[in-house]
Structure formats: structure tokens, C-alpha cells
Amino acid sequence: MASQDFSAAAPSDPAHRTDSTEQQSWDQRIAALSSDHPLKRDEVANSALIRTLRGLGAPHTPVWFMRQAGRSLPEYREAREGTGMLEACLTPELAAEITVQPVRRHKVDAGIFFSDIVVPMKLAGVGVDIVAGRGPVLDQPVRTAADVAALPELPDAALDPIREAVSRTVDLLGDTPLIGFAGAPFTIAAYAVEGGPSRDHLRPRTMMHADPQAWDALAQWAARTSGAFLRAQVQAGASAVQLFDSWAGSLSLADYLEHVQRHSADALAAVADLGVPRIHFGTGTGELLAAMRDAGAGAVGVDYRIPLDTAVERVGKRTVVQGNIDPALLAAPRSVLHEHARDVLRRGQSALAHVVNLGHGVPPETDPEVLTDLVAFIHKETQ
């Protein structure tokens, strides 16, 4: 299928141009990417999202939504009919189509690769499935040093369906950048120890203190697995990555620094030499934002629990922030949602640069027209 350009034209306003010194630095930064990588094209490198993640001016504030590809879209439900979640993630043509659907519909500034945080575990050979109404469930929890030692390593060849899916996706997206995705080591390890979802993540938090060596080995395995997953996506054409820590908000800052941060840093470091922008997002992580920044991300995602300007105070004004429209307001009257979005935009002005997103994912019952309208509203407000 021929590529389709879903993005606006590259900025021509002098305020949105790149000076020669910054351009040379950028060229050096992405030198390790293949010559045909999307980031080697000016149209992608100068897209609103990538310029913003680089800390540069853009023609408008970019916006994309976590879980923008999914159950809120009727075309997604049609495409997924009769196909399990993990099967959909590992079917390249289907994963590419699902990734592109919200870009077609909403005109967001990026696609986010359609996947799940347990996909790398599945590819490594861990017995895991996504159970409807519950989430990821492992055949056997990982709770002892012996359990950790028995975990299989992720073979590089197992990532071939991911590479094919990303390649198909970037061809469909044209000049709209694709964001690669992986679960952070703590979240992966928490699922492994619990054997499935948990409200308090008590078992992994106990393990890191009761058997720190086993915990460290498990988190290292998770970092290697997630890092390889990110790297495969970037090498196949993703122009940025997001490391998603669903459960890090259950940790104290001390525990995060002692038992988690270095493992997230290892996962992010897996693509450091490739030069793509890196985003680090977690839920309930308002007290961890600076530590998450220090794990190696140039941009920090902020959930809906704290004001965006408060987050900027915590991470500093040299960090790009992403967020943080409250998903609950997607079901509020349009005027209320738009006023909230204006407030988020205003608070985001205190940062080096701001990517608009939700403070978590799109709820499945969201009216797609609300998202389409919100994207247009943000673009118009910030042009």
C-alpha cells in the first residue's frame, strides 16, 4: 500500500526553523540510524511532535493520546473481531492498521505503536495471556531466585513480527512520526511476581526488600527484554519511544531510587545510541518525576493528579513535559473540556516544551468525535 501523509507540512515560519548548530547536533545524534529511517527525512524530523521533543518551536502544540488506538473506535472493534489481543499485536498487518486508525480519524500528531506491555514477555517464551476483564495473567508467577533464573531470554529473531509491523506502520503514516512503546521494568516485574494485575503490588514491593538479589535479577531481565523491544521498533522506523510504568506510583521515592531507577535507565539506554527522543511516563508518579527524568528521558509524562506547572517545578524548565488532560473530562460538556485543555496548555508554557496528552489512557467508552474535536481545538488554540 502506498504511504499516506497524515501530517501538516514542515514549518516554514522562521521561528520554527532550526539553526545550523542545533541541526549539526541533531544529525550527529541520529547518525546511527539507517539512511532510510524516517528521522532522516526533514518532514519527520521537523514534524510538530519531534521538534517539540527536541525542545524546538513548532507550528502548533502537538497532541496524541495514550490508548488512542483501541476500544473507543468502531473501526478497531471491527478489525479486532474474532482476534485475541496478543494475536492482534503479533499480526503485523493488523497491528499496523490499528496503529494508524486514530491518526486517520483524529489527525493526531503521532501514532503510538499498537502493542501491550507483556508482548516482549510472550515473545521471550513466558506463558502469559491477556484475559478479558482482568488483564495480563501468567501461567506461573515468578517469586523465587530459581523462578527468575528459569526465565527465557528474548531471542532477536522473535522480534521479527514487531519489526515488520513497525515497517508497515511507518509506510502507512508517511510523514507522521511513530512512537515506539514498552513497559518499564518495574511494571513488567510486578506483573511477573503477582502473576497478574494487583491493586497494591505488595508482592513485588516485598520481594525487593526480602530478596533484593532475586528482585535485581528479575528487574535486569525485564530491562533487557523491554530494551530489546524498544530497539527493534526504533531500528524498524519508530521516531521516538515511550517507556510506560503503569505501577511505579505504588513505590516510595526511596524504593524507586534504590530498586527501580537504574533498571528503567537500562531500558531507555537500549536506544540511547540511536538518538531518538525518549519519553518516560508513569501513573501516580508525581513524587517520582525528577527521578524518572534522571533515568534518561528527555521528556517526562505527567498524569492527571498534579498540575502541569507543578510538575515543571519538579523536573526543571529544561525538560519537555507531556500531558495531562484528565481522561474523566472527555465525558464532560465540551465547554468544560475545552476550558480544562486551555488550563493545561497555559500551565505547559512554563516548560521547555509541551506535548499534549491525557493524564492516562483513553477510556474505552469515549465518543471518538470528542477526541477529533479536541485535537482540532488544541491545534487551533496553539497555532
N, C-alpha and C positions, 0 to 999 in steps of 0.2 A: 504494500500500500504506500502511496506517495506521502511524504511528510506534510503535515498541516501546521501552519504557523498560527498559534493562538495568542501570541503576544503583541503588544504595541511596538511600534518602530523604536529603534535605538534612539536615545535622547540626542537632540541636536542643539538645545539651549546651551550656551557657553557655561552656565552654572553647573551643568550636568556633564561636562567633559572631564577628561582625566588628564592631569598634567604629565609631562614626559617622565619625570622621576617616578611617580606612582605607577605609571604604565610599565616602566622597566622593572620595577619591583614585582609587579603582578606577573609579568612574563617569566621572570625568574622563579617565582613561586610555583607556577603551574608547568614548569619546563618538563617535569617527569611524565606528564600526561601524554597520551598518544597524539600524533599530529591531527587526527580526525576527531578528537574529543570535542564535545560541544563547547567547552570553555575556551577552546582555541578560536572560536568564532566570535567576532565583535558583537554580533546580535545577542548572543547569550551572555557573554562577559559583561555587556553593558545593559542587560535587562534590569528592570527595576529591582528585582529581588537580589541579584548578585551584586549590583552596585551598592545597594543598601547594606548587605552583609560585608562588603568591603569597606564600609564606613564612608561612602561617597554620596553625593547628591544624586537624586533620581527624579524622573518626571512626575512621579506620584509615589505616595507611600504604598509599598507592596502589601498584598494580603493573600494569605492562603489559610486553610483550616485543617487542623488535625482531624482525622476521620472524615475528610471531605468526600472521599471515595467510600461509599458504603450504603448502609441500610436506609438512609434518608432519600436515596434516589431510586425511582421506579425502574430506571434502566439497569441499575445494579441488581435489583431483585430479579429482573428478567434474565440478566446474564448469568446469575448465580443459581438459577433454578435447577435443582437436582444435583448440585455440585457442592461438596463439603468445603469448608473454609480452607483447610490446608491444601486440598486438591486444587482449589482455585488459585491459591498463592503460588503453587508449583506448576501451573499450566501457563507457559509463557504468553501465549496469545490472549488468554482470558485475563491474566494479571495486567497486561499492558492495556487492554481495553478498559478495564475497571479503573486503572490509574488515570486515564485520560478523560473519562466521563465527566468529572466535575470541572475540568478545565474547559471542555466544550460548553457546558451548561452555564457555569458561573463566571467564566472569564477571570478566574483567579490567576495570580502571577507565578504560580509554580504548581507542578504536580508533585504529590508525595507518593513514593513507590508503594503500591498495594502489597502488604505483607503482614506478618504477625511476629511478635517478639519471640515466639517459640519455633519459628521456621528453621533457624540455624540449628536448634537442638534436634529437630526432626531430621534434618539433612545429615547431622552427625551420627544418627542411628539411635538416638534416645527414644524410648517408647513414650510418645506424647500425642494427644489428640485434643481438639477443641470441642468440648461438649456443649451443645446448645443450652442456653440458660445458665450455664455455670462458668465456662471459660476453659483455659488450658488445664488438662489433667494428665499427670504422668502415670505410667503403669506402675512404677516403683519409685517412691521418694528417695532422695539422696541425703542420708543423715549421718553417715559414719565416714571415717577416713577410707575404709575399704570401698564404700559406695563411690566415693569421689575418684579413687584410683581406678575404678572399673569404667568410668565414663569414657566413651569413644571420642577420639579426636575427629574433627571435621575434615574429611578429605577434600582437596581442592576441586577434584572433578565433580563432587556432589553439588558444587555451586554453579555448574553449567546452566541449569534451568533459570537461575537468577540472572546470570549474565545475558541469556537470551531474552528474558522478559524485559530487562532494562534496555537492551539494544532495540527491541521492538518499540518500547515506550518512547525513547528519545526520538526515534524516527517519526512517530506519530505527533509528538509535541512540537517538532520544528524548533522555533527559537524560544519557546517557553522552557525554562530550566526544570530539571527533575531533581527532587531532593531524595537522597537515599535514607534508609531508615534501619535502625537496630535497637533492640532493647539493651539497657545498661546492665552491667554485670550484677549489681545488687538485685535488680528485678528478676533477672534470669535465675540467679542463685536462690532467691526467695521462692520462686515457683518450684525449683528443684527440691528444696528442703521440705516445703509444705506439701508437695505433691499436687498442688493446685492452688486456686485463689484462697486468700486469707484476709480477714479484717485487720488483724493486728501484727501479722508476720512475726509472731512470738518465737517460733522455732528457729528461723534464721538468725534472729537477734540473740537468742540463747546460744546458738552454735558458735557465733563469732567470739563469744566470751568463754564458753565451756570447752571448746576445742578449736582454738584460734588457728592451729596449723591446718586442720581439715577445712575450716572456713576459707583460709587463704588459698589453699589449693583449688577449692571449688570456684572461688571468685576469679582466680587466674584462668581457669578453664573457660569460664563464662566470658572473660575479657578476650581471650584468644578467639573464641567462637564468634562473638559479636564483631570483633575487629576484622576477622576474615570476611564476614558477611558484608560489612561496610566497604571493605576494599574491593570486593568483587563488583559491587554496584558502581563505585566510582570508576573503576577501570573500564566498565561497560558503558559509561556515559553519564552517570549522575553528576550534577554540577555543585552539589552541596550535600551535607549529611546532617541528620539529627539523631542524637543518642537520647533515647526516651527512658527515663527512670520512673516507672509507674509507682513504685512503692518506697522510694527513698524518703518520703515525707514521714515515714514511721520511725526514722532514726533521729537520735540526738546529733547535734553538731560534732560532739566529741567522738561518737561512734562512727559517723561518716568519715571524719578525718583519719581515724585510726584504722578502720577496717574496710573502707569502700573507695575513697577518693582515688587512690593510686591505681585501682583496677579500672575505674572509669577512664582515668588518664591513659592507661594502656590501650583500651578500646579505641579511644579517639586518636591515639598516636599511630594506629594502624594505617591511617590515611594522611598523616601529617606531611609526609614527603611528597604527596600528590597535590598539595596546595589548595584543596577545595575548602570553602568556608564550612565551619563546624558549629552546630547548634546543640546546646545541652538543655534538655527540658525535664522537669520532674513535677509531680503533683504534691502539694503540701510542703514544698521545699523553700518557703520564704526565708527560713533561718539558714539555709544551706547555699544560697545563691552565690556568694563570693567563693565558697569552696568549690562549687560546681564550675564556676568560671576558671578557677585556678587548675582544674583538671585538664584544661587545654582547649576550651571552646572560645571562639571569638564572639559568639552570640549566646545569650542565656535566655531561655524561655521562662516566662513568668505566668503562674496560674492565676486564677481569679481571686485568690484570697487576700492579696495585698495590692495596694495601689501601685501603678507602674512607676510613678516618680519615687515612691519609697524603695522600690526595687533598684532603681538607678542609684539612689543614695548608697545602697549596699554593695553594688558591683562597681560603682565608679562611672564617670562620664566618658570613659574611653572604651566602654563595652557596648556593643549592639544589644538591644533588648527585643524580645519577641513576645507579643501578647496584647492584651489579656482580657478580651471581651468575655463577660460571663455567659457561658452557654445557656443558662436559665433565661436570659433576656431574649433569646431567639424566639421564644413563645410570647413575649410581651407585646403590647401595641407598638407599631412601627415607630411612632414618635418617641417612645421611651427608649427603644433600642438605639435609635439614631442619636439621641442625646447622650446616652451612655458611650456610644462609639466616639462621639466628639470629645468626651471627657478623657477617654483612653488616648486619643490622638494628642490632646493637649498635654497630658502627662508624659507621653512618649517623647515630646520635644526636648526634654531635659537630657536625653541620652545622646550618645554619639550618632546613633541612627536607630530607626524603629521599623520592625516588620510587624504588621498587624496580624493577629491570630486570635483564636479563642483561648481562654484560660484552661481549657481541656478540649476534649473532642466534641464533634457534632453529635448531639443526641439523635438516636435513630428516628424519633417521631417528628423531627424538624421539617417544616414545609420548605422544600427546595427553593421556592420563589423568594423566601426571606433571605436566603444566602445570596442568591443572584442580585437582589436589590441591595444588600449590604455591601457587596463588592463594588457595585456601581456608585453607591453613596460615598464610600471611602475614597475611591479614585477621584470623584468629583470634588470632594472636600479638600483634597491634598494636591491637586494639580497646580 
